[in-house]
Amino acid sequence: MTLRIDEIILFPLITEKAVGMIERENKISFVVNKLATKPEIKNAVETVHKVKVEGIKVINDTKGRKKAIVKLGKEFKAEELATKLGVI
């Protein structure tokens, strides 16, 4: 079963650690659908937010959520995307 693009990214994650990654590592975190795969997450982030994704790490946290830590390409700034999303 494939997910629609609007079903993959649930919301951006706002924690102290996530904000630190935005500033230091050009990474932004999202809570994603549990059924989403890395290629689906990459496609959704690139399509919805008009950025280039360099890499993705997926983590299942202790709260039962699936988190995607997305590293953006050098030509894009995670801070700009976070500001657009209202994260910072």
PDB file of N, CA, C and O in Angstrom:
ATOM      1  N   MET A   1       0.837  -1.184   0.000  1.00  0.00           N
ATOM      2  CA  MET A   1       0.000   0.000   0.000  1.00  0.00           C
ATOM      3  C   MET A   1       0.885   1.251   0.000  1.00  0.00           C
ATOM      4  O   MET A   1       1.743   1.410   0.868  1.00  0.00           O
ATOM      5  N   THR A   2       0.675   2.112  -0.952  1.00  0.00           N
ATOM      6  CA  THR A   2       1.456   3.355  -0.978  1.00  0.00           C
ATOM      7  C   THR A   2       0.625   4.485  -0.377  1.00  0.00           C
ATOM      8  O   THR A   2      -0.598   4.531  -0.508  1.00  0.00           O
ATOM      9  N   LEU A   3       1.321   5.373   0.270  1.00  0.00           N
ATOM     10  CA  LEU A   3       0.673   6.509   0.920  1.00  0.00           C
ATOM     11  C   LEU A   3       0.657   7.702  -0.020  1.00  0.00           C
ATOM     12  O   LEU A   3       1.549   7.868  -0.853  1.00  0.00           O
ATOM     13  N   ARG A   4      -0.374   8.531   0.126  1.00  0.00           N
ATOM     14  CA  ARG A   4      -0.396   9.794  -0.613  1.00  0.00           C
ATOM     15  C   ARG A   4       0.595  10.744   0.052  1.00  0.00           C
ATOM     16  O   ARG A   4       0.886  10.615   1.242  1.00  0.00           O
ATOM     17  N   ILE A   5       1.105  11.688  -0.711  1.00  0.00           N
ATOM     18  CA  ILE A   5       2.099  12.636  -0.186  1.00  0.00           C
ATOM     19  C   ILE A   5       1.579  13.361   1.048  1.00  0.00           C
ATOM     20  O   ILE A   5       2.336  13.592   1.990  1.00  0.00           O
ATOM     21  N   ASP A   6       0.307  13.720   1.058  1.00  0.00           N
ATOM     22  CA  ASP A   6      -0.228  14.464   2.200  1.00  0.00           C
ATOM     23  C   ASP A   6      -0.434  13.590   3.437  1.00  0.00           C
ATOM     24  O   ASP A   6      -0.765  14.112   4.502  1.00  0.00           O
ATOM     25  N   GLU A   7      -0.249  12.282   3.325  1.00  0.00           N
ATOM     26  CA  GLU A   7      -0.391  11.376   4.470  1.00  0.00           C
ATOM     27  C   GLU A   7       0.956  11.039   5.118  1.00  0.00           C
ATOM     28  O   GLU A   7       0.986  10.443   6.195  1.00  0.00           O
ATOM     29  N   ILE A   8       2.061  11.408   4.481  1.00  0.00           N
ATOM     30  CA  ILE A   8       3.382  10.971   4.939  1.00  0.00           C
ATOM     31  C   ILE A   8       3.916  11.843   6.076  1.00  0.00           C
ATOM     32  O   ILE A   8       4.232  11.327   7.148  1.00  0.00           O
ATOM     33  N   ILE A   9       4.019  13.142   5.861  1.00  0.00           N
ATOM     34  CA  ILE A   9       4.542  14.052   6.881  1.00  0.00           C
ATOM     35  C   ILE A   9       3.374  14.494   7.751  1.00  0.00           C
ATOM     36  O   ILE A   9       2.415  15.087   7.257  1.00  0.00           O
ATOM     37  N   LEU A  10       3.457  14.205   9.048  1.00  0.00           N
ATOM     38  CA  LEU A  10       2.385  14.593   9.946  1.00  0.00           C
ATOM     39  C   LEU A  10       2.588  16.009  10.483  1.00  0.00           C
ATOM     40  O   LEU A  10       1.693  16.848  10.382  1.00  0.00           O
ATOM     41  N   PHE A  11       3.771  16.274  11.056  1.00  0.00           N
ATOM     42  CA  PHE A  11       4.082  17.623  11.537  1.00  0.00           C
ATOM     43  C   PHE A  11       5.572  17.731  11.837  1.00  0.00           C
ATOM     44  O   PHE A  11       6.238  16.722  12.067  1.00  0.00           O
ATOM     45  N   PRO A  12       6.109  18.986  11.835  1.00  0.00           N
ATOM     46  CA  PRO A  12       7.520  19.170  12.193  1.00  0.00           C
ATOM     47  C   PRO A  12       7.691  18.964  13.696  1.00  0.00           C
ATOM     48  O   PRO A  12       6.781  19.246  14.476  1.00  0.00           O
ATOM     49  N   LEU A  13       8.845  18.477  14.090  1.00  0.00           N
ATOM     50  CA  LEU A  13       9.116  18.210  15.502  1.00  0.00           C
ATOM     51  C   LEU A  13       9.870  19.386  16.100  1.00  0.00           C
ATOM     52  O   LEU A  13      10.883  19.830  15.559  1.00  0.00           O
ATOM     53  N   ILE A  14       9.360  19.888  17.230  1.00  0.00           N
ATOM     54  CA  ILE A  14       9.973  21.047  17.866  1.00  0.00           C
ATOM     55  C   ILE A  14      10.423  20.643  19.263  1.00  0.00           C
ATOM     56  O   ILE A  14       9.627  20.617  20.201  1.00  0.00           O
ATOM     57  N   THR A  15      11.699  20.332  19.388  1.00  0.00           N
ATOM     58  CA  THR A  15      12.309  20.074  20.692  1.00  0.00           C
ATOM     59  C   THR A  15      13.602  20.869  20.739  1.00  0.00           C
ATOM     60  O   THR A  15      14.061  21.387  19.721  1.00  0.00           O
ATOM     61  N   GLU A  16      14.183  20.959  21.918  1.00  0.00           N
ATOM     62  CA  GLU A  16      15.449  21.686  22.043  1.00  0.00           C
ATOM     63  C   GLU A  16      16.521  21.040  21.161  1.00  0.00           C
ATOM     64  O   GLU A  16      17.300  21.735  20.507  1.00  0.00           O
ATOM     65  N   LYS A  17      16.551  19.715  21.151  1.00  0.00           N
ATOM     66  CA  LYS A  17      17.529  18.990  20.335  1.00  0.00           C
ATOM     67  C   LYS A  17      17.275  19.231  18.842  1.00  0.00           C
ATOM     68  O   LYS A  17      18.214  19.432  18.072  1.00  0.00           O
ATOM     69  N   ALA A  18      15.997  19.208  18.442  1.00  0.00           N
ATOM     70  CA  ALA A  18      15.647  19.415  17.029  1.00  0.00           C
ATOM     71  C   ALA A  18      16.054  20.817  16.571  1.00  0.00           C
ATOM     72  O   ALA A  18      16.571  20.987  15.467  1.00  0.00           O
ATOM     73  N   VAL A  19      15.820  21.814  17.417  1.00  0.00           N
ATOM     74  CA  VAL A  19      16.199  23.188  17.070  1.00  0.00           C
ATOM     75  C   VAL A  19      17.724  23.298  16.966  1.00  0.00           C
ATOM     76  O   VAL A  19      18.232  24.014  16.104  1.00  0.00           O
ATOM     77  N   GLY A  20      18.447  22.600  17.827  1.00  0.00           N
ATOM     78  CA  GLY A  20      19.912  22.590  17.764  1.00  0.00           C
ATOM     79  C   GLY A  20      20.402  21.992  16.453  1.00  0.00           C
ATOM     80  O   GLY A  20      21.359  22.490  15.860  1.00  0.00           O
ATOM     81  N   MET A  21      19.749  20.923  15.996  1.00  0.00           N
ATOM     82  CA  MET A  21      20.137  20.293  14.724  1.00  0.00           C
ATOM     83  C   MET A  21      19.856  21.217  13.546  1.00  0.00           C
ATOM     84  O   MET A  21      20.607  21.224  12.570  1.00  0.00           O
ATOM     85  N   ILE A  22      18.786  21.990  13.629  1.00  0.00           N
ATOM     86  CA  ILE A  22      18.464  22.947  12.561  1.00  0.00           C
ATOM     87  C   ILE A  22      19.619  23.942  12.433  1.00  0.00           C
ATOM     88  O   ILE A  22      20.097  24.219  11.333  1.00  0.00           O
ATOM     89  N   GLU A  23      20.052  24.466  13.560  1.00  0.00           N
ATOM     90  CA  GLU A  23      21.082  25.510  13.564  1.00  0.00           C
ATOM     91  C   GLU A  23      22.472  24.980  13.228  1.00  0.00           C
ATOM     92  O   GLU A  23      23.206  25.616  12.471  1.00  0.00           O
ATOM     93  N   ARG A  24      22.847  23.815  13.784  1.00  0.00           N
ATOM     94  CA  ARG A  24      24.221  23.331  13.651  1.00  0.00           C
ATOM     95  C   ARG A  24      24.453  22.412  12.452  1.00  0.00           C
ATOM     96  O   ARG A  24      25.506  22.475  11.816  1.00  0.00           O
ATOM     97  N   GLU A  25      23.462  21.550  12.138  1.00  0.00           N
ATOM     98  CA  GLU A  25      23.708  20.476  11.178  1.00  0.00           C
ATOM     99  C   GLU A  25      22.878  20.557   9.893  1.00  0.00           C
ATOM    100  O   GLU A  25      22.976  19.676   9.038  1.00  0.00           O
ATOM    101  N   ASN A  26      22.066  21.603   9.751  1.00  0.00           N
ATOM    102  CA  ASN A  26      21.197  21.768   8.583  1.00  0.00           C
ATOM    103  C   ASN A  26      20.231  20.584   8.444  1.00  0.00           C
ATOM    104  O   ASN A  26      19.961  20.104   7.343  1.00  0.00           O
ATOM    105  N   LYS A  27      19.719  20.128   9.600  1.00  0.00           N
ATOM    106  CA  LYS A  27      18.765  19.017   9.626  1.00  0.00           C
ATOM    107  C   LYS A  27      17.464  19.494  10.245  1.00  0.00           C
ATOM    108  O   LYS A  27      17.463  20.337  11.142  1.00  0.00           O
ATOM    109  N   ILE A  28      16.363  18.951   9.763  1.00  0.00           N
ATOM    110  CA  ILE A  28      15.053  19.276  10.317  1.00  0.00           C
ATOM    111  C   ILE A  28      14.319  17.968  10.581  1.00  0.00           C
ATOM    112  O   ILE A  28      14.435  17.016   9.809  1.00  0.00           O
ATOM    113  N   SER A  29      13.564  17.924  11.675  1.00  0.00           N
ATOM    114  CA  SER A  29      12.894  16.692  12.100  1.00  0.00           C
ATOM    115  C   SER A  29      11.396  16.781  11.877  1.00  0.00           C
ATOM    116  O   SER A  29      10.777  17.825  12.081  1.00  0.00           O
ATOM    117  N   PHE A  30      10.833  15.668  11.456  1.00  0.00           N
ATOM    118  CA  PHE A  30       9.391  15.558  11.259  1.00  0.00           C
ATOM    119  C   PHE A  30       8.887  14.288  11.926  1.00  0.00           C
ATOM    120  O   PHE A  30       9.605  13.292  12.002  1.00  0.00           O
ATOM    121  N   VAL A  31       7.652  14.327  12.409  1.00  0.00           N
ATOM    122  CA  VAL A  31       6.967  13.099  12.799  1.00  0.00           C
ATOM    123  C   VAL A  31       6.236  12.655  11.540  1.00  0.00           C
ATOM    124  O   VAL A  31       5.523  13.440  10.916  1.00  0.00           O
ATOM    125  N   VAL A  32       6.420  11.384  11.171  1.00  0.00           N
ATOM    126  CA  VAL A  32       5.871  10.872   9.917  1.00  0.00           C
ATOM    127  C   VAL A  32       4.955   9.675  10.175  1.00  0.00           C
ATOM    128  O   VAL A  32       4.933   9.108  11.267  1.00  0.00           O
ATOM    129  N   ASN A  33       4.218   9.317   9.158  1.00  0.00           N
ATOM    130  CA  ASN A  33       3.336   8.154   9.212  1.00  0.00           C
ATOM    131  C   ASN A  33       4.162   6.898   9.468  1.00  0.00           C
ATOM    132  O   ASN A  33       5.234   6.727   8.887  1.00  0.00           O
ATOM    133  N   LYS A  34       3.666   6.021  10.337  1.00  0.00           N
ATOM    134  CA  LYS A  34       4.415   4.808  10.688  1.00  0.00           C
ATOM    135  C   LYS A  34       4.658   3.888   9.496  1.00  0.00           C
ATOM    136  O   LYS A  34       5.598   3.093   9.512  1.00  0.00           O
ATOM    137  N   LEU A  35       3.831   3.986   8.474  1.00  0.00           N
ATOM    138  CA  LEU A  35       3.961   3.120   7.306  1.00  0.00           C
ATOM    139  C   LEU A  35       4.880   3.701   6.232  1.00  0.00           C
ATOM    140  O   LEU A  35       5.189   3.027   5.250  1.00  0.00           O
ATOM    141  N   ALA A  36       5.316   4.945   6.414  1.00  0.00           N
ATOM    142  CA  ALA A  36       6.134   5.621   5.396  1.00  0.00           C
ATOM    143  C   ALA A  36       7.544   5.035   5.338  1.00  0.00           C
ATOM    144  O   ALA A  36       8.149   4.725   6.364  1.00  0.00           O
ATOM    145  N   THR A  37       8.050   4.891   4.116  1.00  0.00           N
ATOM    146  CA  THR A  37       9.419   4.417   3.898  1.00  0.00           C
ATOM    147  C   THR A  37      10.337   5.621   3.665  1.00  0.00           C
ATOM    148  O   THR A  37       9.864   6.732   3.425  1.00  0.00           O
ATOM    149  N   LYS A  38      11.659   5.391   3.739  1.00  0.00           N
ATOM    150  CA  LYS A  38      12.615   6.479   3.502  1.00  0.00           C
ATOM    151  C   LYS A  38      12.418   7.138   2.138  1.00  0.00           C
ATOM    152  O   LYS A  38      12.390   8.367   2.061  1.00  0.00           O
ATOM    153  N   PRO A  39      12.276   6.345   1.034  1.00  0.00           N
ATOM    154  CA  PRO A  39      12.073   6.997  -0.266  1.00  0.00           C
ATOM    155  C   PRO A  39      10.778   7.824  -0.315  1.00  0.00           C
ATOM    156  O   PRO A  39      10.742   8.881  -0.944  1.00  0.00           O
ATOM    157  N   GLU A  40       9.727   7.346   0.343  1.00  0.00           N
ATOM    158  CA  GLU A  40       8.463   8.105   0.363  1.00  0.00           C
ATOM    159  C   GLU A  40       8.626   9.400   1.145  1.00  0.00           C
ATOM    160  O   GLU A  40       8.114  10.443   0.737  1.00  0.00           O
ATOM    161  N   ILE A  41       9.344   9.335   2.280  1.00  0.00           N
ATOM    162  CA  ILE A  41       9.570  10.535   3.092  1.00  0.00           C
ATOM    163  C   ILE A  41      10.405  11.544   2.309  1.00  0.00           C
ATOM    164  O   ILE A  41      10.095  12.735   2.297  1.00  0.00           O
ATOM    165  N   LYS A  42      11.463  11.068   1.656  1.00  0.00           N
ATOM    166  CA  LYS A  42      12.325  11.952   0.867  1.00  0.00           C
ATOM    167  C   LYS A  42      11.515  12.644  -0.226  1.00  0.00           C
ATOM    168  O   LYS A  42      11.607  13.860  -0.397  1.00  0.00           O
ATOM    169  N   ASN A  43      10.728  11.875  -0.959  1.00  0.00           N
ATOM    170  CA  ASN A  43       9.911  12.431  -2.027  1.00  0.00           C
ATOM    171  C   ASN A  43       8.918  13.456  -1.484  1.00  0.00           C
ATOM    172  O   ASN A  43       8.735  14.519  -2.077  1.00  0.00           O
ATOM    173  N   ALA A  44       8.282  13.142  -0.365  1.00  0.00           N
ATOM    174  CA  ALA A  44       7.293  14.056   0.211  1.00  0.00           C
ATOM    175  C   ALA A  44       7.932  15.370   0.643  1.00  0.00           C
ATOM    176  O   ALA A  44       7.391  16.440   0.365  1.00  0.00           O
ATOM    177  N   VAL A  45       9.080  15.301   1.322  1.00  0.00           N
ATOM    178  CA  VAL A  45       9.757  16.522   1.785  1.00  0.00           C
ATOM    179  C   VAL A  45      10.197  17.359   0.583  1.00  0.00           C
ATOM    180  O   VAL A  45       9.999  18.574   0.567  1.00  0.00           O
ATOM    181  N   GLU A  46      10.793  16.712  -0.421  1.00  0.00           N
ATOM    182  CA  GLU A  46      11.255  17.455  -1.603  1.00  0.00           C
ATOM    183  C   GLU A  46      10.084  18.070  -2.360  1.00  0.00           C
ATOM    184  O   GLU A  46      10.184  19.203  -2.831  1.00  0.00           O
ATOM    185  N   THR A  47       8.986  17.350  -2.485  1.00  0.00           N
ATOM    186  CA  THR A  47       7.834  17.839  -3.245  1.00  0.00           C
ATOM    187  C   THR A  47       7.086  18.945  -2.508  1.00  0.00           C
ATOM    188  O   THR A  47       6.795  19.995  -3.081  1.00  0.00           O
ATOM    189  N   VAL A  48       6.780  18.707  -1.252  1.00  0.00           N
ATOM    190  CA  VAL A  48       5.967  19.653  -0.485  1.00  0.00           C
ATOM    191  C   VAL A  48       6.737  20.932  -0.159  1.00  0.00           C
ATOM    192  O   VAL A  48       6.188  22.029  -0.260  1.00  0.00           O
ATOM    193  N   HIS A  49       8.008  20.796   0.231  1.00  0.00           N
ATOM    194  CA  HIS A  49       8.767  21.956   0.706  1.00  0.00           C
ATOM    195  C   HIS A  49       9.748  22.519  -0.316  1.00  0.00           C
ATOM    196  O   HIS A  49      10.441  23.494  -0.025  1.00  0.00           O
ATOM    197  N   LYS A  50       9.823  21.930  -1.497  1.00  0.00           N
ATOM    198  CA  LYS A  50      10.665  22.425  -2.599  1.00  0.00           C
ATOM    199  C   LYS A  50      12.133  22.563  -2.179  1.00  0.00           C
ATOM    200  O   LYS A  50      12.764  23.596  -2.399  1.00  0.00           O
ATOM    201  N   VAL A  51      12.658  21.489  -1.568  1.00  0.00           N
ATOM    202  CA  VAL A  51      14.062  21.456  -1.151  1.00  0.00           C
ATOM    203  C   VAL A  51      14.696  20.178  -1.680  1.00  0.00           C
ATOM    204  O   VAL A  51      14.000  19.290  -2.171  1.00  0.00           O
ATOM    205  N   LYS A  52      16.024  20.087  -1.577  1.00  0.00           N
ATOM    206  CA  LYS A  52      16.750  18.883  -1.955  1.00  0.00           C
ATOM    207  C   LYS A  52      17.175  18.175  -0.669  1.00  0.00           C
ATOM    208  O   LYS A  52      17.775  18.783   0.217  1.00  0.00           O
ATOM    209  N   VAL A  53      16.859  16.887  -0.579  1.00  0.00           N
ATOM    210  CA  VAL A  53      17.193  16.101   0.601  1.00  0.00           C
ATOM    211  C   VAL A  53      18.476  15.327   0.346  1.00  0.00           C
ATOM    212  O   VAL A  53      18.603  14.623  -0.656  1.00  0.00           O
ATOM    213  N   GLU A  54      19.430  15.466   1.269  1.00  0.00           N
ATOM    214  CA  GLU A  54      20.716  14.776   1.157  1.00  0.00           C
ATOM    215  C   GLU A  54      20.675  13.406   1.835  1.00  0.00           C
ATOM    216  O   GLU A  54      21.301  12.456   1.364  1.00  0.00           O
ATOM    217  N   GLY A  55      19.941  13.311   2.934  1.00  0.00           N
ATOM    218  CA  GLY A  55      19.866  12.042   3.644  1.00  0.00           C
ATOM    219  C   GLY A  55      18.749  12.042   4.678  1.00  0.00           C
ATOM    220  O   GLY A  55      18.276  13.099   5.096  1.00  0.00           O
ATOM    221  N   ILE A  56      18.333  10.847   5.086  1.00  0.00           N
ATOM    222  CA  ILE A  56      17.254  10.704   6.063  1.00  0.00           C
ATOM    223  C   ILE A  56      17.623   9.616   7.058  1.00  0.00           C
ATOM    224  O   ILE A  56      18.110   8.551   6.680  1.00  0.00           O
ATOM    225  N   LYS A  57      17.386   9.897   8.332  1.00  0.00           N
ATOM    226  CA  LYS A  57      17.472   8.879   9.379  1.00  0.00           C
ATOM    227  C   LYS A  57      16.069   8.740   9.959  1.00  0.00           C
ATOM    228  O   LYS A  57      15.389   9.734  10.211  1.00  0.00           O
ATOM    229  N   VAL A  58      15.650   7.506  10.164  1.00  0.00           N
ATOM    230  CA  VAL A  58      14.316   7.255  10.710  1.00  0.00           C
ATOM    231  C   VAL A  58      14.475   6.584  12.070  1.00  0.00           C
ATOM    232  O   VAL A  58      15.246   5.638  12.229  1.00  0.00           O
ATOM    233  N   ILE A  59      13.723   7.100  13.053  1.00  0.00           N
ATOM    234  CA  ILE A  59      13.798   6.590  14.423  1.00  0.00           C
ATOM    235  C   ILE A  59      12.379   6.391  14.950  1.00  0.00           C
ATOM    236  O   ILE A  59      11.511   7.243  14.759  1.00  0.00           O
ATOM    237  N   ASN A  60      12.155   5.265  15.610  1.00  0.00           N
ATOM    238  CA  ASN A  60      10.905   5.070  16.340  1.00  0.00           C
ATOM    239  C   ASN A  60      11.183   5.454  17.787  1.00  0.00           C
ATOM    240  O   ASN A  60      12.019   4.841  18.449  1.00  0.00           O
ATOM    241  N   ASP A  61      10.472   6.481  18.279  1.00  0.00           N
ATOM    242  CA  ASP A  61      10.764   6.952  19.632  1.00  0.00           C
ATOM    243  C   ASP A  61       9.930   6.214  20.681  1.00  0.00           C
ATOM    244  O   ASP A  61       9.085   5.379  20.360  1.00  0.00           O
ATOM    245  N   THR A  62      10.194   6.545  21.927  1.00  0.00           N
ATOM    246  CA  THR A  62       9.529   5.852  23.032  1.00  0.00           C
ATOM    247  C   THR A  62       8.053   6.214  23.163  1.00  0.00           C
ATOM    248  O   THR A  62       7.308   5.535  23.869  1.00  0.00           O
ATOM    249  N   LYS A  63       7.634   7.260  22.498  1.00  0.00           N
ATOM    250  CA  LYS A  63       6.224   7.662  22.534  1.00  0.00           C
ATOM    251  C   LYS A  63       5.416   6.988  21.434  1.00  0.00           C
ATOM    252  O   LYS A  63       4.234   7.282  21.257  1.00  0.00           O
ATOM    253  N   GLY A  64       6.054   6.082  20.694  1.00  0.00           N
ATOM    254  CA  GLY A  64       5.354   5.353  19.644  1.00  0.00           C
ATOM    255  C   GLY A  64       5.263   6.106  18.327  1.00  0.00           C
ATOM    256  O   GLY A  64       4.505   5.718  17.438  1.00  0.00           O
ATOM    257  N   ARG A  65       6.028   7.177  18.198  1.00  0.00           N
ATOM    258  CA  ARG A  65       6.015   7.954  16.958  1.00  0.00           C
ATOM    259  C   ARG A  65       7.193   7.543  16.084  1.00  0.00           C
ATOM    260  O   ARG A  65       8.207   7.044  16.571  1.00  0.00           O
ATOM    261  N   LYS A  66       7.037   7.765  14.786  1.00  0.00           N
ATOM    262  CA  LYS A  66       8.140   7.549  13.854  1.00  0.00           C
ATOM    263  C   LYS A  66       8.661   8.931  13.469  1.00  0.00           C
ATOM    264  O   LYS A  66       7.925   9.762  12.937  1.00  0.00           O
ATOM    265  N   LYS A  67       9.956   9.164  13.751  1.00  0.00           N
ATOM    266  CA  LYS A  67      10.561  10.459  13.455  1.00  0.00           C
ATOM    267  C   LYS A  67      11.514  10.322  12.286  1.00  0.00           C
ATOM    268  O   LYS A  67      12.237   9.332  12.167  1.00  0.00           O
ATOM    269  N   ALA A  68      11.508  11.317  11.432  1.00  0.00           N
ATOM    270  CA  ALA A  68      12.450  11.375  10.317  1.00  0.00           C
ATOM    271  C   ALA A  68      13.319  12.604  10.516  1.00  0.00           C
ATOM    272  O   ALA A  68      12.820  13.725  10.620  1.00  0.00           O
ATOM    273  N   ILE A  69      14.633  12.378  10.568  1.00  0.00           N
ATOM    274  CA  ILE A  69      15.582  13.485  10.646  1.00  0.00           C
ATOM    275  C   ILE A  69      16.135  13.665   9.239  1.00  0.00           C
ATOM    276  O   ILE A  69      16.825  12.796   8.706  1.00  0.00           O
ATOM    277  N   VAL A  70      15.817  14.808   8.653  1.00  0.00           N
ATOM    278  CA  VAL A  70      16.098  15.062   7.239  1.00  0.00           C
ATOM    279  C   VAL A  70      17.247  16.051   7.109  1.00  0.00           C
ATOM    280  O   VAL A  70      17.169  17.177   7.599  1.00  0.00           O
ATOM    281  N   LYS A  71      18.324  15.615   6.437  1.00  0.00           N
ATOM    282  CA  LYS A  71      19.453  16.511   6.156  1.00  0.00           C
ATOM    283  C   LYS A  71      19.219  17.133   4.792  1.00  0.00           C
ATOM    284  O   LYS A  71      19.060  16.436   3.789  1.00  0.00           O
ATOM    285  N   LEU A  72      19.202  18.464   4.774  1.00  0.00           N
ATOM    286  CA  LEU A  72      18.957  19.174   3.521  1.00  0.00           C
ATOM    287  C   LEU A  72      20.256  19.359   2.746  1.00  0.00           C
ATOM    288  O   LEU A  72      21.345  19.373   3.320  1.00  0.00           O
ATOM    289  N   GLY A  73      20.117  19.500   1.429  1.00  0.00           N
ATOM    290  CA  GLY A  73      21.261  19.778   0.573  1.00  0.00           C
ATOM    291  C   GLY A  73      21.889  21.113   0.937  1.00  0.00           C
ATOM    292  O   GLY A  73      21.231  21.977   1.518  1.00  0.00           O
ATOM    293  N   LYS A  74      23.167  21.285   0.595  1.00  0.00           N
ATOM    294  CA  LYS A  74      23.914  22.482   0.985  1.00  0.00           C
ATOM    295  C   LYS A  74      23.297  23.784   0.473  1.00  0.00           C
ATOM    296  O   LYS A  74      23.453  24.834   1.095  1.00  0.00           O
ATOM    297  N   GLU A  75      22.602  23.712  -0.654  1.00  0.00           N
ATOM    298  CA  GLU A  75      22.020  24.931  -1.226  1.00  0.00           C
ATOM    299  C   GLU A  75      20.744  25.374  -0.508  1.00  0.00           C
ATOM    300  O   GLU A  75      20.212  26.442  -0.808  1.00  0.00           O
ATOM    301  N   PHE A  76      20.249  24.571   0.434  1.00  0.00           N
ATOM    302  CA  PHE A  76      19.043  24.908   1.189  1.00  0.00           C
ATOM    303  C   PHE A  76      19.381  25.036   2.662  1.00  0.00           C
ATOM    304  O   PHE A  76      20.257  24.334   3.167  1.00  0.00           O
ATOM    305  N   LYS A  77      18.689  25.929   3.349  1.00  0.00           N
ATOM    306  CA  LYS A  77      18.937  26.172   4.766  1.00  0.00           C
ATOM    307  C   LYS A  77      17.766  25.646   5.590  1.00  0.00           C
ATOM    308  O   LYS A  77      16.616  26.016   5.353  1.00  0.00           O
ATOM    309  N   ALA A  78      18.063  24.783   6.555  1.00  0.00           N
ATOM    310  CA  ALA A  78      17.029  24.237   7.439  1.00  0.00           C
ATOM    311  C   ALA A  78      16.364  25.359   8.236  1.00  0.00           C
ATOM    312  O   ALA A  78      15.173  25.286   8.537  1.00  0.00           O
ATOM    313  N   GLU A  79      17.136  26.402   8.579  1.00  0.00           N
ATOM    314  CA  GLU A  79      16.576  27.525   9.330  1.00  0.00           C
ATOM    315  C   GLU A  79      15.474  28.229   8.537  1.00  0.00           C
ATOM    316  O   GLU A  79      14.447  28.610   9.098  1.00  0.00           O
ATOM    317  N   GLU A  80      15.690  28.399   7.235  1.00  0.00           N
ATOM    318  CA  GLU A  80      14.673  29.045   6.391  1.00  0.00           C
ATOM    319  C   GLU A  80      13.406  28.199   6.322  1.00  0.00           C
ATOM    320  O   GLU A  80      12.299  28.727   6.419  1.00  0.00           O
ATOM    321  N   LEU A  81      13.567  26.880   6.155  1.00  0.00           N
ATOM    322  CA  LEU A  81      12.415  25.989   6.108  1.00  0.00           C
ATOM    323  C   LEU A  81      11.694  25.977   7.450  1.00  0.00           C
ATOM    324  O   LEU A  81      10.464  26.005   7.493  1.00  0.00           O
ATOM    325  N   ALA A  82      12.450  25.937   8.547  1.00  0.00           N
ATOM    326  CA  ALA A  82      11.853  25.932   9.882  1.00  0.00           C
ATOM    327  C   ALA A  82      11.067  27.225  10.136  1.00  0.00           C
ATOM    328  O   ALA A  82       9.988  27.193  10.727  1.00  0.00           O
ATOM    329  N   THR A  83      11.607  28.345   9.692  1.00  0.00           N
ATOM    330  CA  THR A  83      10.907  29.611   9.841  1.00  0.00           C
ATOM    331  C   THR A  83       9.611  29.612   9.034  1.00  0.00           C
ATOM    332  O   THR A  83       8.573  30.075   9.506  1.00  0.00           O
ATOM    333  N   LYS A  84       9.686  29.086   7.811  1.00  0.00           N
ATOM    334  CA  LYS A  84       8.494  29.002   6.956  1.00  0.00           C
ATOM    335  C   LYS A  84       7.412  28.117   7.591  1.00  0.00           C
ATOM    336  O   LYS A  84       6.219  28.387   7.457  1.00  0.00           O
ATOM    337  N   LEU A  85       7.849  27.059   8.283  1.00  0.00           N
ATOM    338  CA  LEU A  85       6.918  26.131   8.929  1.00  0.00           C
ATOM    339  C   LEU A  85       6.459  26.646  10.292  1.00  0.00           C
ATOM    340  O   LEU A  85       5.553  26.073  10.897  1.00  0.00           O
ATOM    341  N   GLY A  86       7.078  27.721  10.778  1.00  0.00           N
ATOM    342  CA  GLY A  86       6.713  28.274  12.077  1.00  0.00           C
ATOM    343  C   GLY A  86       7.326  27.547  13.256  1.00  0.00           C
ATOM    344  O   GLY A  86       6.844  27.665  14.382  1.00  0.00           O
ATOM    345  N   VAL A  87       8.402  26.786  13.001  1.00  0.00           N
ATOM    346  CA  VAL A  87       9.067  26.029  14.055  1.00  0.00           C
ATOM    347  C   VAL A  87       9.933  26.958  14.920  1.00  0.00           C
ATOM    348  O   VAL A  87       9.929  26.870  16.148  1.00  0.00           O
ATOM    349  N   ILE A  88      10.673  27.846  14.248  1.00  0.00           N
ATOM    350  CA  ILE A  88      11.514  28.818  14.988  1.00  0.00           C
ATOM    351  C   ILE A  88      11.243  30.203  14.462  1.00  0.00           C
ATOM    352  O   ILE A  88      11.837  31.171  14.938  1.00  0.00           O
TER     353      ILE A  88
END
